[in-house]
Amino acid sequence: MERYSRQILFKPIGANGQKQLTEQHVLIVGAGALGTGIAEALSRAGVGKMTIIDRDYVEWSNLQRQQLYGELDAEHKIPKAVAAKTRLLEINSSTEIEAIVGDATPDLLEPLIDGVSLLLDATDNFDIRFIINDLSQKYNIPWIYGACVGSYGISYTILPGETPCLQCLLKSVPLGGATCDTVGVISPAVQMVVAHQVAEALKILTGNQKSLRKKLVSFDLWENRYSSIDVNRMKDSSCLSCGESRSFPYLSYENQTKTAVLCGRDSVQIRPNTNQERNLEEIESVFADQGLKVDRNPFLLSVEIGSQRLVLFKDGRAIVHGTKDITEAKNIYYRYVG
């Protein structure tokens, strides 16, 4: 155990806690700034298994703050989950990594829940967070909320049956409005949120729940502000996600987002009603016959269409770059993909 000797010397973890870490399975939703930081820290700590889900691929603008990726990943448009797995296995080959390139819908997430010890939020999308929240409540799995934008960050640990859930908090606490698309983000804010999330994760995974932070924390590193808010009284017995008559509304089909403008990018994602396995090689030939410039790797296809760029994934999802207009993006998608 020489690899983890300094961590074992930390008494709240010790040899027993280190053994517990090797037996844990963590599900990380999102492999962007927060997700890469969380995944690397937990891999280095010796977590036994991590499942990482992300719908996107590496771009040049990611390299400023998404620490597992390099220039070749951006140049070749490698899906983030795949690139993250490659780097994580270089860091710690004893951690089992499952990388999933896909949208974090209930249909994708729910079959993965069995055996998961902890859910970690590393997404920039509140619809997905509500799905995580409902899965947490339905299967009694703790999850750790985290978000950052500009120099601001926020985090809260949600324990089913004990703390308010995300739905409860949203009725009283302003959890966001600005996005990295509108005000940017600096990497120290990312690292601070990661530090809060990983510290809480280690407490849960090593059986130190008594040491969990009971409050919602937020900070602004640029403005030198830090606050800690007691939100326990915000738990709502009528909440549809965690209340007495819970119905887990975000696990129902009609509440799943099909089209979304992506944070931090002039882009729209389109997800078909059902997963459709696409033959990218055949599609590349069709585009090439039309004289369009096409790039393809084993995971996705990218084609330039006028001032827009259409990126098509094997599961039928697409990202249309060069517009925030959902109608325009849909028209491009259905014209060229159908």
N, C-alpha and C positions, 0 to 999 in steps of 0.2 A: 504493500500500500504506500510505497515511497512517493508515488505520484501525487497522492492526496494528503501527504503527511502534515502540511501546514494547515489544511482544513480540519484534519482529525485533531490537531492540537487545540483547535477552538472548542472549548468544553461543551457548549450547547449542541454541537454536532457530534464530535468524538467518533470512535470506531463504530459504535452502534448506528449512529446517524448516517455515517458513510455507507454502511451496508444497506440501510434503508434506501438511500439514493439509488443504488444500483438496481433496486427492485421496482422502481417507479416508472410509470409511463405518463409522459406529459404531451398534451396536444396544444400546439402553437398555431393560432389562426392568423396568418399574415407573415410574410418573410421580407418585410421592408425594413425601415429603420429600427423600430422596436423589436421586430421579430428576429432580425439577425443578431442584435445585441443580446437578447434573451437566450437565443439558441446557443450562441457561443459560450456565454457564461455557464449555462446549465451543462453543456457538453464538457467543459473544462472541470466542472464540479463533480462529474461522474454519474449523471443521471443515466439510468439503464436504457431507456427508450424514449425517443421523441418522434412524434408525427408532426410534420410541417406541411401546411396547406397554403398555397398562394396561387392566385389566378393570373399573375402577371409575369413579365420577363424583365431582365436587367437592362436599364438604359443609362446613358452617360450621366444624367442628372441625379441618379441614385448614388453615385460613387462618393459624393460629398459626405454622406452620413450612414450608408448601409454597409456595415463593416466587413461582411463576408465576401464581398464581390470585388472583382478587379476589371481592368480594361478589356480583357479578352471576353469576359462574360457579356459586357455591354456591346462589344463589337459584333459578337455572334448571336446576340439576342437570346441568351440562354434563359429558360424559365427560372425564376428565382428559387423555387423549391429545389430544383435540380442542382443549381449552382451552390445553394446553401449546403445541400447534402454532401456534395463533393468536397467542399472546404471543411465541413465539420468532421468528416471521416479522416481528413488529414490531421486535424487537431486531436481527435480521440477516436481511434478505430474500435474501441470497445463499446461505444455507445451505438445502439441500433437506431438507424435513422430511416423513417419512411417518408418519402417525399411525394406529395400529391399536387399535380398541376391541375387546378380546378377552382371553381367558384364555391365558396363556403355556404352552400345551401343546406337545409335540413336533410335532404335526400343524400347528400354526400357525407355530412357530419355524423348523423345519427348512427349509422352502422359502425362507425369507428369508436364509439363511446365506451364499449365494453372494455374494462380493464384500465381505463384512463384514470389517473389519480388527480389531475389538475388541468384546468383549461386556462390558457393564457391569451389575452386579447392583445393582438399586435396589428389590428386592422385600422383603417381610417374611415370606416363605413358604419354608421349607426344601425342600419338594417341588419348587418351581419352581427353586430354586438347584441342586438335584441334576440337574434337566433341563439347565440352563445348563452345569453342570459336564460332563455327558456330551457335549453338543454341542461344547463346547470341545475335549474330547479327541478326539472322532470327526473333527472338521474342522480340528484343529490351529490353533485360534484362541485367543489369550490372553483371559483374563477377569479382572475385578477384583471381588473379594468385598468387600462392605461392609454393616455393620449398626449400628444404634444403638438404645438404649432408656434411658430415664431420662437420666442424664448420662454414660452409658457408650457408647463406640464402639469398633469393631474394623474392620480392613481387611487384605486380603492379595491380592497379585498372583499369579495362577496361570498358569504358562507350560507348555503341554503338552510332555511329553518332558523337562522340566527340573525342575520343582518338584513337590512333593506336590500332589495334587488335593484337592478338598473332602472326598471320601470318606476319603482318607488322614488328613486332619487330624482328622476327627470321632472317630477311634479314640483320640486322645491329647489333644486340646485341647478344653476346654469352650467352645463357641462361642455358647452362649446357653441360655435357659430362660425367663427373664422376658420379657414382651412389653410393648409400649406400652399394651396393654389392661389390664395389671395394675399397672404402675408409672409410666406416662406417659412423656413425653420432652420435653426442652428443646431449643430451636432451636440453641444453640451446639454441642451434641453432634452435631447433624445437619451443621452447617457444617464441623466438624472432620473428620468422615468424608468429606464431599464434597471437602474440600481434599486429603486423602490420595489419594482415588480419581482426582481430576482431574489431580493432579501426576503420578501413575503413568501415566495415560492419555496425557498430553502427551509423556512420555518415549517410550512405545511408538509413538505416531503420528508422531513426528518422527525416528524412528530412533536414539533415545538409550537403547537397551536396557541398555547397560553401566552406566547410572546408576540402574537400577531398584533399589528397596529389596528386599533379599533376605529380609526378616524379616516376620513377622506383628506388626502393631502394635495395641495396645489402650490405652485411656485412660479415666479418669474425671475429667471436668472439675470436678465438685463436690468430689470428694475429693482433687484435685490429684495424681493418679497417672498415670503414663505408662510403658508397658513395650514392649519390642521383643524378640520371641522368635525364635530360629533354629529353624525347623521342617524344614530340609532332610532331616534323618535320618528324618523320619516318612514319607518316600515308600515305599510298600508295593508290592513286585513282584507280590503276589497280588491287588492291588486290581482289582475288576471294572470300574472306570471308566478307570484309567490304567495298569494292570499288564500283565504279559506275555500274559495270556489275557483281555484286556478284552472285555466283552460289552455295555457301555453299558446297564445294567439300567433306568435311569430313562427310557429312550426307548421302552420296551415299554409296551403299552397297560395291562396290569394294574397297573402302578405309578403310574399317573396319578390324582391326587386328583380325585374327582368332587364331593365335598361338603366344605366347610371352614368353620370358624368364623373370621371375619375379625378381624385384629389391630386392637385399639383401638376396637372397636365391638360393640354387642350385636346381632350380625348373623351370618347364615349364607349362604354362597353355594352355589347348586346349579347344577351343569352337567350337561345331558342327555348321554347316551352319544354322540350325534351332533349336530353343529350343525344347528339347525333355524331357517331364516329365518322370523321372525315378522312378520305384518302387524299392526303396532301399532295402526293406525287401526281395524281390525276388532275387535281385542281391546278397545280402548277402548269401542267401542259396546256390546259384551257386558257389560262391567263397569257402564257407565252405565245400562243397562237394569235392572240389579240394584240401582240406587240407591246405588252405591258412588262415593266421591269419587276422581276420576282426574285426574292431571296427565300430559301427554305432550309430549315434544319430538322432534326427528327421530331421536334415538338410543335413547330408552328411554321406558318408561311406568311411572308410579308410582301405586299404588292403596292406599287405607287400608282395612284389613280388621280391624275391631275394634281391639285394642291393637297390632296388627302393621301393618307397611307392606311391601307386595310391590313390588319394582322388577324389571321385566322388560326385558331387552335384546333387540335385533333378532336376535341369534344364538341365542336360546332360553335363555341363562343368566338366572338370577334371583338376587336378594339379598332375603332375608327379614329385615327389621329388627324388633327388639323381642324377640328370643329368641336364646339360644345353644344351644338344644336342637335337635340335627340332626333328630331324629324329628319334632318339632313343625313345623320348617321344611319338611320334605319333605311332611308332610300338607297344609300350606297350599298349597304349590306344586302338588301333583298334584290337589288339589281344585279349584283355580281355573284352572290352566293345562293340566293333563293331560299 
